[in-house]
């Protein structure tokens, strides 16, 4: 939730609120919220599970890693137009929002004296991600680039060969890289890596698949490479992550 507008330096120039209250809500599976409105601007980040939301005549499912934004006209009026255009009632579900959800969850599970500061920093990072995505949404992603990105969303284990992909699309590697970063905000390898780590975390939580099998399925060179990459991204070795997921 966003409180009074405060800040200085870059935040002041961008007119971003930095007075943030982080609230954690853990509903019972059968909980139903009656129709309501929020009295402050807010972002809702689903850490685990799924929420079915009805808004006006639409219904949407927010699953773990969904970042749902509810900003008032007053808040949007304080932002430069290029940031505000894509924000109202925006719902994101991408590698970055899922990574934020994992980091929030990790901080909740291992809370300490500095966790309140960590929560505020993560909330600001979520807001910055939303602003950037809102800006990018004003620039329509070409269908060929949507199809190009979808191949890894469907199967993150496919190899990343930028030169080969660029040649197939009739582009230079540099041109493909620029177009991809412009529309997705990441390099192609970083985009695919995020998808692979996200898929690995889900497999570790929901299956008994051996680590070597997960590594092979998701395009890592071997189990050792997978273990190093996963720990770098998640802060835990795959085996420790799976063990903790079973406890919770």
ZAMARGU-4260 file (C-alpha; in steps of 0.2 Angstrom, whole numbers, plus 5000, padded with zeros to 4 digits):
<rodrens>
0) 5000/5000/5000 | 5006/5017/4996 | 5006/5031/5009 | 5010/5050/5007 | 5022/5055/4994
5) 5040/5057/5000 | 5057/5055/4993 | 5071/5064/4986 | 5084/5063/4972 | 5079/5051/4958
10) 5063/5046/4967 | 5058/5064/4969 | 5061/5067/4950 | 5050/5053/4946 | 5037/5058/4958
15) 5037/5040/4966 | 5029/5036/4983 | 5042/5028/4995 | 5031/5027/5010 | 5026/5009/5008
20) 5016/4998/5020 | 5018/4979/5016 | 5004/4968/5022 | 5003/4949/5021 | 4986/4940/5019
25) 4985/4922/5021 | 4967/4916/5017 | 4959/4900/5020 | 4955/4890/5004 | 4937/4893/5006
30) 4938/4912/5009 | 4927/4923/4999 | 4929/4942/4999 | 4914/4953/4997 | 4914/4967/4984
35) 4926/4980/4990 | 4937/4995/4986 | 4954/5000/4992 | 4956/5017/5001 | 4974/5018/4995
40) 4984/5013/4979 | 4990/4996/4980 | 4999/4981/4972 | 4995/4963/4975 | 5008/4950/4973
45) 5002/4932/4974 | 5016/4922/4983 | 5008/4905/4983 | 4992/4897/4977 | 4978/4905/4966
50) 4965/4918/4968 | 4950/4920/4957 | 4945/4938/4955 | 4929/4946/4948 | 4930/4964/4942
55) 4915/4971/4934 | 4910/4959/4920 | 4927/4950/4920 | 4934/4936/4929 | 4953/4932/4930
60) 4964/4920/4939 | 4979/4926/4948 | 4991/4913/4952 | 5008/4912/4961 | 5019/4926/4954
65) 5005/4937/4948 | 5007/4955/4951 | 4991/4964/4951 | 4991/4984/4951 | 4977/4995/4957
70) 4982/5013/4955 | 4970/5028/4957 | 4968/5042/4945 | 4976/5053/4957 | 4992/5042/4959
75) 4993/5041/4940 | 4992/5060/4938 | 5008/5062/4948 | 5018/5051/4936 | 5025/5056/4919
80) 5013/5051/4905 | 5025/5038/4898 | 5024/5028/4914 | 5006/5030/4918 | 4998/5024/4902
85) 5000/5006/4905 | 4996/5005/4924 | 4978/5005/4928 | 4971/4988/4933 | 4986/4980/4925
90) 4991/4962/4929 | 5008/4955/4926 | 5014/4937/4926 | 5031/4935/4920 | 5048/4929/4925
95) 5052/4945/4935 | 5036/4945/4945 | 5038/4927/4949 | 5056/4930/4955 | 5049/4944/4966
100) 5036/4932/4973 | 5049/4919/4977 | 5060/4932/4986 | 5046/4939/4996 | 5042/4921/5001
105) 5060/4918/5006 | 5060/4933/5016 | 5044/4928/5025 | 5050/4911/5029 | 5067/4917/5036
110) 5062/4934/5043 | 5074/4943/5054 | 5077/4961/5061 | 5080/4968/5043 | 5065/4960/5035
115) 5055/4975/5036 | 5068/4985/5026 | 5069/4970/5013 | 5050/4970/5011 | 5050/4989/5007
120) 5065/4987/4995 | 5056/4972/4986 | 5040/4982/4985 | 5049/4997/4977 | 5057/4984/4965
125) 5040/4978/4961 | 5033/4995/4957 | 5048/4999/4946 | 5045/4983/4936 | 5027/4988/4934
130) 5032/5005/4928 | 5044/4998/4915 | 5031/4985/4909 | 5018/4998/4908 | 5029/5009/4897
135) 5033/4994/4886 | 5015/4989/4884 | 5012/5005/4874 | 5024/4998/4861 | 5016/4983/4853
140) 5026/4968/4852 | 5027/4962/4834 | 5019/4945/4831 | 5035/4937/4826 | 5044/4942/4842
145) 5029/4936/4852 | 5030/4919/4844 | 5049/4919/4846 | 5047/4922/4865 | 5033/4909/4866
150) 5044/4895/4861 | 5054/4896/4877 | 5038/4899/4888 | 5032/4883/4881 | 5048/4874/4883
155) 5062/4883/4893 | 5074/4868/4889 | 5076/4873/4871 | 5094/4879/4867 | 5098/4898/4865
160) 5108/4901/4849 | 5106/4919/4846 | 5115/4919/4829 | 5105/4904/4823 | 5089/4912/4828
165) 5093/4928/4820 | 5098/4920/4804 | 5081/4911/4803 | 5072/4927/4806 | 5082/4937/4793
170) 5091/4948/4806 | 5108/4951/4812 | 5111/4944/4830 | 5113/4962/4836 | 5097/4968/4828
175) 5087/4953/4836 | 5095/4957/4853 | 5090/4975/4852 | 5072/4971/4847 | 5071/4958/4861
180) 5078/4969/4875 | 5067/4984/4869 | 5051/4974/4871 | 5055/4962/4885 | 5067/4972/4895
185) 5080/4957/4896 | 5093/4949/4885 | 5087/4933/4877 | 5099/4922/4889 | 5092/4931/4904
190) 5074/4929/4899 | 5077/4910/4896 | 5087/4908/4912 | 5072/4916/4922 | 5060/4904/4914
195) 5071/4889/4917 | 5074/4893/4936 | 5055/4896/4938 | 5051/4879/4929 | 5064/4870/4940
200) 5057/4877/4956 | 5040/4871/4951 | 5047/4853/4947 | 5056/4853/4964 | 5040/4857/4973
205) 5028/4846/4964 | 5038/4831/4958 | 5051/4818/4964 | 5061/4820/4947 | 5080/4817/4950
210) 5090/4833/4949 | 5100/4826/4934 | 5083/4824/4925 | 5077/4841/4929 | 5094/4848/4923
215) 5093/4839/4906 | 5075/4843/4903 | 5078/4862/4906 | 5093/4864/4896 | 5107/4865/4909
220) 5123/4857/4904 | 5123/4844/4918 | 5117/4842/4936 | 5132/4852/4943 | 5128/4867/4932
225) 5110/4866/4936 | 5114/4866/4955 | 5126/4881/4954 | 5114/4891/4943 | 5099/4887/4954
230) 5108/4892/4970 | 5114/4908/4962 | 5096/4913/4958 | 5086/4906/4973 | 5099/4907/4987
235) 5097/4888/4990 | 5103/4872/4982 | 5090/4862/4973 | 5090/4848/4986 | 5088/4861/5000
240) 5074/4870/4991 | 5065/4854/4988 | 5067/4848/5006 | 5060/4865/5013 | 5045/4865/5000
245) 5040/4848/5008 | 5040/4855/5025 | 5029/4869/5020
</rodrens>
